[in-house]
Structure formats: C-alpha cells, structure tokens
Amino acid sequence: MTAFTIHAELVPTNFYTRWHCHCCGGTTEKVGVLCEVPKSHPTHAGFRVCEKCLKAGDVQQQMLDHADELEQRAKYLRDTASRLQVPTYAEWQYADRVADAVQVLYHTTDFEVPTNEVLAWPREQQLEIIARAEAVLVREAAEREAASRLVSGDSDDIPF
C-alpha cells in the first residue's frame, strides 16, 4: 500500500469551544482558527492538530508520543477491565439522590453531616434525609407561589 500525504488546513470557526486534538490528546483553546483535515478527506476527515502542537513544532513526534501514551493506557485498561467491580447505575442514582438531599438540608437547615457519612448510614435513615429534603423543597415552592400571589394580588387562598 502506498502512503499518501494528508494535508491539514487552517479553518476559521465561529464556534468558540475547546476542540479535541488528535495529535496530542489534549484540546485547543477557544480559538477562531482550527488546523484540521478537510471533511472531504476519505480517511482522515476532521483530524485536528491544536495550536499547542503547532507551536511545539514537531507534530510527528507529538503524535508518536501520544500513540505511546495510548498504548500504555490501553494496556492499563485491559489489565483493569476484568478485575474492576463497580456499583450499578441504580446504586449510583440512589447515592446521587442522597447527596442532593444532603446539600438541600445543608443549605436550608442546620444539617451539617458530611455526605460521605450519610452515604454510610442505613438505608432507612437515608430515606428519612431524602424525605426531609423533599419536604423543604415543597415548602419553599409553596412559599414562592404564595409570594407570587401576594405580588399579583391573588392572595385569597394562601394556605398560611
């Protein structure tokens, strides 16, 4: 197979964000011009080189160094994959709900127990924390609604 040259071009963009750099694995800064292979290229469309790689000067070496890093990372991931045990998504969702409840209580009451401690509590106690936080949120929503009615003059049926 004959090797062919791949040409990257300087392409203006009006979408200022950090773009992935295929050369080093980093990202661009929020710049107005990107260095990338045209989207019409049959095999390397969109291949991007960040301005830091361009500034470093030796793009080929940057790519080779990044490839070595990727190979090491791939070896690490393969070694870890069969041994890593993780919680389920449902377990994560529940823990996140508990953490959110702790934050609500921390910011609205005198509750000061750290989230990591609450996550170690029995489930029944955690459910009580969630219920307390939900009650706070419902009360605050009712108070906002009542205040809105007072401002609008529609205060005949305010519950408190």
C-alpha positions in Angstrom: 0.0 0.0 0.0 1.4 3.4 -1.0 1.5 6.0 1.7 -0.1 9.3 0.8 0.3 12.8 2.3 -2.6 14.1 4.3 -3.0 17.8 4.3 -4.4 19.7 7.2 -5.7 23.2 6.6 -6.3 26.3 8.7 -10.1 26.6 9.0 -11.9 29.5 10.6 -14.7 28.7 13.1 -17.3 30.9 14.8 -17.9 28.2 17.4 -15.5 29.1 20.3 -15.1 26.0 22.3 -12.3 23.6 23.2 -11.9 21.0 20.4 -10.2 17.7 20.8 -6.6 17.4 19.4 -6.0 14.1 17.7 -2.3 14.8 17.7 -1.6 15.1 21.4 -4.9 14.1 23.0 -5.4 17.5 24.6 -7.7 20.3 23.4 -7.5 23.5 21.6 -8.1 26.7 23.5 -11.2 28.7 22.5 -9.7 29.9 19.2 -11.1 31.3 16.0 -9.0 29.2 13.6 -8.5 25.4 13.7 -5.9 23.2 12.0 -7.7 20.2 10.6 -8.0 17.8 7.7 -10.9 18.8 5.4 -14.2 17.0 5.9 -14.0 15.8 2.3 -10.9 13.7 3.0 -11.8 10.0 2.5 -10.0 8.6 5.6 -8.8 11.3 7.9 -11.6 13.9 7.7 -11.7 16.2 10.7 -8.3 15.1 12.1 -7.3 18.1 14.2 -4.0 19.5 15.4 -4.2 22.0 18.3 -2.2 25.3 18.3 0.0 23.9 21.2 1.2 21.1 18.9 1.8 23.6 16.1 3.7 25.8 18.5 5.8 22.8 19.7 6.9 22.4 16.1 7.5 18.6 15.8 3.9 17.4 15.1 5.1 14.0 14.1 6.9 13.4 17.4 3.9 14.8 19.3 1.7 12.1 17.5 4.2 9.3 18.2 4.4 10.3 21.9 0.6 10.4 22.1 0.4 7.0 20.4 2.8 5.5 23.0 0.7 7.0 25.8 -2.4 5.5 24.2 -0.8 2.1 24.0 0.2 2.3 27.7 -3.3 3.4 28.6 -4.8 0.6 26.6 -2.6 -1.9 28.4 -3.7 -0.5 31.7 -7.4 -0.6 30.8 -7.2 -4.2 29.5 -5.4 -5.2 32.8 -8.1 -3.5 34.9 -11.2 -4.4 32.9 -11.6 -8.0 34.2 -10.8 -7.0 37.8 -12.8 -3.8 38.4 -16.0 -4.1 40.3 -18.3 -1.1 40.3 -21.7 -0.2 41.7 -24.7 -0.5 39.4 -26.2 2.6 37.8 -29.3 2.3 40.1 -26.9 2.3 43.1 -25.2 5.4 41.7 -28.6 7.1 41.1 -29.7 6.4 44.7 -26.4 7.7 46.1 -26.7 10.9 44.0 -30.2 11.4 45.3 -28.9 11.1 48.9 -26.1 13.5 48.1 -28.6 16.0 46.6 -30.8 15.7 49.7 -27.8 16.4 52.0 -27.0 19.5 50.0 -30.6 20.8 50.2 -30.6 20.3 54.0 -27.1 21.7 54.4 -28.1 24.9 52.6 -31.6 25.3 54.1 -31.4 23.9 57.7 -28.8 23.3 60.4 -27.9 19.9 59.0 -24.1 19.5 58.9 -23.4 15.8 58.5 -21.0 15.3 55.5 -22.3 13.4 52.5 -19.8 10.6 52.8 -21.0 9.9 56.3 -24.7 9.9 55.3 -23.9 7.5 52.4 -22.6 5.1 55.1 -25.9 5.3 57.1 -28.5 2.5 56.9 -31.0 3.0 54.0 -33.9 3.8 56.3 -32.0 6.8 57.7 -31.0 7.9 54.2 -34.7 7.7 53.1 -35.6 10.0 56.0 -33.0 12.5 54.8 -34.4 12.4 51.3 -38.0 12.9 52.7 -36.8 15.8 54.8 -35.2 17.4 51.8 -38.2 16.9 49.7 -40.4 18.5 52.4 -38.1 21.5 52.4 -38.3 21.8 48.7 -42.1 21.5 48.7 -42.4 24.1 51.4 -40.1 26.5 49.6 -42.1 26.1 46.4 -45.4 26.8 48.3 -43.8 29.9 49.8 -42.7 31.1 46.4 -46.2 30.5 45.0 -47.7 32.4 47.9 -45.3 35.3 47.4 -46.2 35.4 43.8 -49.9 35.5 44.6 -49.3 38.3 47.0 -47.5 40.3 44.4 -50.2 39.7 41.8 -53.0 40.5 44.2 -54.5 36.9 44.0 -54.0 36.1 47.7 -57.5 34.8 48.7 -56.5 31.2 49.1 -52.9 31.3 50.5 -52.6 28.2 52.9 -50.6 30.0 55.6 
